[in-house]
């Protein structure tokens, strides 16, 4: 056991990647101006080194929190902003929940940055990539460590900015620019709700400290309607970041960014920030029946709609994106049924096997030059390391024993069975659908014969593919080990003990009693294996033609391929409708107040000036004579002055 972690070390977890961002950015700018010579490879080395140290410090935090049984370690807060009656303090949160998130963020980020050195090799934006990834990691760590909800919101927006920058990393592609803009706009809709919630809670309580807000909610010092509206606003922000229905539409398009970005930001960390936010404010949600029911219902809907969309996608990264949407729904559903520990346990295990699935997709892209599964096939014999690692991650995602997803997913199912059977059956249906799209991905990508790939910037991949270099393969192996071993963390209830301490005593009683039902687990595994079996029949053995299945299930496949027509609704009806409405309304105002106003103004000026000049015609000869005399004198004076 180590001594309790000093406050400076916890701050260093945030400042290390922030410092790497500053160093890389400054060096890259100076090298452009010719002031220094900068080898872009140093950007990768600096990023990996900074995050590696942050990971070691995170282990120190975890050890200290374990000594405190998951309870918060006391750190002083510091005055940040004072405006009138508003005083905002900045401080640190180091408890069981924060410690788990620190381990997830730093470990996955470290492996992804290591992998990125090979994946991004030769890219002209190499240093820019690592600068943005460092800034994202710092922002995510700042979000996790925040003790104040306004402080958390600042980092919340920073991770959104980094997501925008990295989705549009290849900004010269129109699809990347559009995807980045779409992600930014959609998540801002949710963030507007989050900001409204912050304003509401401050006006009603004068508090922004998260621990105090929890305490006030648990003691009944906040009215039920205020709690419901506050929780609703918070959940709106969480739904945007965590791609919950109906704000999930941005995440598949976010796959336009580099694959390591998808693995880190859009699978393991940023998209899990919404789940973390609801978990951090779980006591507030737990005392509001409306809020907690909303979380469970939206989570269940998201789990199903995401899994269904994964069945029809042909881009391997988009299959994983829909899978992420579905699994984030699972986590929200777990929180909604009171399974605080089960939901965070699933967030923990999911981070490893979903990051592995994305990095595996990047590995096959490196070998084939495509993400289209219809142009792959037969890769198991050419890429054994990638195949085995991806298969382990896939089985963990399905929840097959003894892989990590088995332990975490089935705890959520057990919690749902106790309190909300309707949610339970929905979650169970998602298990079968998950196995179906995962099996389809495996058989199309690694089964059968190689179908040729396509040329890319890495060369012509029409020849036989080959295994990725060790810099790519090593993170796959490490994540594969974690996709097996992470599930055993909670066998002795250690995870429950760690997380339980991060909740106030009164909130612990509001949880659904955690437990693992081997009966439910056995049924879930059987259903998952059945889904894999159906995928094998259709896509492996091809005993059933997928075209026949598609025809038999019409119109569902068409609806799924059009993504429930939500993009058509948002972009075709709402966006274009609003834009056209604004344009028509604006043109009407222009015509009324500018064009008509100009014409009417000229006429009014002529009429008014004529009326005023008419008064000068008095009919008196002496007035006319005086005016002529003054004019003559003025003319003579002007001539004399001009010609002295």
Rosetta blueprint (number, residue, H / E / L):
1 X L
2 X L
3 X L
4 X L
5 X L
6 X L
7 X H
8 X H
9 X H
10 X H
11 X H
12 X H
13 X H
14 X H
15 X H
16 X H
17 X H
18 X H
19 X H
20 X H
21 X H
22 X H
23 X H
24 X H
25 X H
26 X H
27 X H
28 X H
29 X H
30 X H
31 X H
32 X H
33 X L
34 X L
35 X L
36 X L
37 X L
38 X L
39 X L
40 X L
41 X H
42 X H
43 X H
44 X H
45 X H
46 X H
47 X H
48 X H
49 X H
50 X H
51 X H
52 X H
53 X H
54 X H
55 X H
56 X H
57 X H
58 X H
59 X H
60 X H
61 X H
62 X H
63 X H
64 X H
65 X H
66 X H
67 X H
68 X L
69 X L
70 X L
71 X L
72 X L
73 X L
74 X L
75 X L
76 X L
77 X L
78 X E
79 X E
80 X E
81 X E
82 X E
83 X E
84 X L
85 X L
86 X E
87 X E
88 X E
89 X E
90 X E
91 X L
92 X E
93 X L
94 X L
95 X L
96 X H
97 X H
98 X H
99 X H
100 X H
101 X H
102 X H
103 X H
104 X H
105 X H
106 X H
107 X H
108 X H
109 X H
110 X H
111 X H
112 X H
113 X H
114 X H
115 X H
116 X H
117 X H
118 X H
119 X H
120 X L
121 X L
122 X L
123 X L
124 X L
125 X L
126 X H
127 X H
128 X H
129 X H
130 X H
131 X H
132 X H
133 X H
134 X H
135 X H
136 X H
137 X H
138 X H
139 X H
140 X H
141 X H
142 X H
143 X H
144 X H
145 X H
146 X E
147 X L
148 X E
149 X H
150 X H
151 X H
152 X H
153 X H
154 X H
155 X H
156 X H
157 X H
158 X H
159 X H
160 X H
161 X H
162 X H
163 X H
164 X H
165 X H
166 X H
167 X H
168 X L
169 X L
170 X L
171 X L
172 X L
173 X L
174 X H
175 X H
176 X H
177 X H
178 X H
179 X H
180 X H
181 X H
182 X H
183 X H
184 X H
185 X H
186 X H
187 X H
188 X H
189 X H
190 X H
191 X H
192 X H
193 X H
194 X H
195 X H
196 X H
197 X H
198 X H
199 X H
200 X H
201 X H
202 X H
203 X H
204 X H
205 X H
206 X L
207 X L
208 X L
209 X E
210 X H
211 X H
212 X H
213 X H
214 X H
215 X H
216 X H
217 X H
218 X H
219 X L
220 X L
221 X L
222 X L
223 X L
224 X H
225 X H
226 X H
227 X H
228 X H
229 X H
230 X H
231 X H
232 X H
233 X H
234 X H
235 X H
236 X H
237 X H
238 X H
239 X H
240 X H
241 X H
242 X L
243 X L
244 X L
245 X L
246 X L
247 X L
248 X L
249 X H
250 X H
251 X H
252 X H
253 X H
254 X H
255 X H
256 X H
257 X L
258 X L
259 X H
260 X H
261 X H
262 X H
263 X H
264 X H
265 X H
266 X H
267 X H
268 X H
269 X L
270 X H
271 X H
272 X H
273 X H
274 X H
275 X H
276 X H
277 X H
278 X H
279 X H
280 X H
281 X L
282 X H
283 X H
284 X H
285 X H
286 X H
287 X L
288 X L
289 X H
290 X H
291 X H
292 X H
293 X H
294 X H
295 X H
296 X H
297 X H
298 X H
299 X H
300 X H
301 X H
302 X H
303 X H
304 X H
305 X H
306 X H
307 X H
308 X H
309 X H
310 X H
311 X H
312 X H
313 X L
314 X L
315 X E
316 X H
317 X H
318 X H
319 X H
320 X H
321 X H
322 X H
323 X H
324 X H
325 X H
326 X H
327 X H
328 X H
329 X H
330 X H
331 X H
332 X H
333 X H
334 X H
335 X H
336 X H
337 X L
338 X L
339 X L
340 X H
341 X H
342 X H
343 X H
344 X H
345 X H
346 X H
347 X H
348 X H
349 X H
350 X H
351 X H
352 X H
353 X H
354 X H
355 X H
356 X H
357 X H
358 X H
359 X H
360 X H
361 X H
362 X H
363 X H
364 X H
365 X H
366 X H
367 X H
368 X H
369 X L
370 X L
371 X L
372 X E
373 X H
374 X H
375 X H
376 X L
377 X L
378 X L
379 X H
380 X H
381 X H
382 X H
383 X L
384 X H
385 X H
386 X H
387 X H
388 X H
389 X H
390 X H
391 X H
392 X H
393 X H
394 X H
395 X H
396 X H
397 X H
398 X H
399 X L
400 X L
401 X L
402 X L
403 X L
404 X H
405 X H
406 X H
407 X H
408 X H
409 X H
410 X H
411 X H
412 X H
413 X H
414 X H
415 X H
416 X H
417 X H
418 X H
419 X H
420 X L
421 X H
422 X H
423 X H
424 X H
425 X H
426 X H
427 X H
428 X H
429 X H
430 X H
431 X H
432 X H
433 X H
434 X H
435 X H
436 X H
437 X H
438 X H
439 X H
440 X H
441 X H
442 X H
443 X H
444 X H
445 X H
446 X H
447 X L
448 X L
449 X L
450 X L
451 X L
452 X L
453 X L
454 X L
455 X L
456 X E
457 X L
458 X L
459 X E
460 X L
461 X L
462 X L
463 X L
464 X L
465 X L
466 X L
467 X L
468 X L
469 X L
470 X H
471 X H
472 X H
473 X H
474 X H
475 X H
476 X H
477 X H
478 X H
479 X H
480 X H
481 X H
482 X H
483 X H
484 X H
485 X H
486 X H
487 X H
488 X H
489 X H
490 X H
491 X L
492 X L
493 X L
494 X H
495 X H
496 X H
497 X H
498 X H
499 X H
500 X H
501 X L
502 X L
503 X L
504 X L
505 X H
506 X H
507 X H
508 X H
509 X L
510 X L
511 X L
512 X L
513 X L
514 X L
515 X L
516 X L
517 X L
518 X H
519 X H
520 X H
521 X H
522 X H
523 X H
524 X H
525 X H
526 X H
527 X H
528 X H
529 X H
530 X H
531 X H
532 X H
533 X H
534 X H
535 X H
536 X H
537 X H
538 X H
539 X H
540 X H
541 X L
542 X L
543 X L
544 X L
545 X L
546 X H
547 X H
548 X H
549 X H
550 X H
551 X H
552 X H
553 X L
554 X L
555 X L
556 X H
557 X H
558 X H
559 X H
560 X H
561 X H
562 X L
563 X H
564 X H
565 X H
566 X H
567 X H
568 X H
569 X H
570 X H
571 X H
572 X H
573 X H
574 X H
575 X H
576 X H
577 X H
578 X H
579 X H
580 X H
581 X H
582 X H
583 X H
584 X H
585 X H
586 X H
587 X H
588 X H
589 X H
590 X H
591 X H
592 X H
593 X H
594 X H
595 X H
596 X H
597 X H
598 X H
599 X H
600 X H
601 X H
602 X H
603 X H
604 X H
605 X H
606 X H
607 X H
608 X H
609 X H
610 X H
611 X H
612 X H
613 X H
614 X H
615 X L
616 X L
617 X L
618 X L
619 X L
620 X L
621 X H
622 X H
623 X H
624 X H
625 X H
626 X H
627 X H
628 X H
629 X H
630 X H
631 X H
632 X H
633 X H
634 X H
635 X H
636 X H
637 X H
638 X H
639 X H
640 X H
641 X H
642 X H
643 X L
644 X L
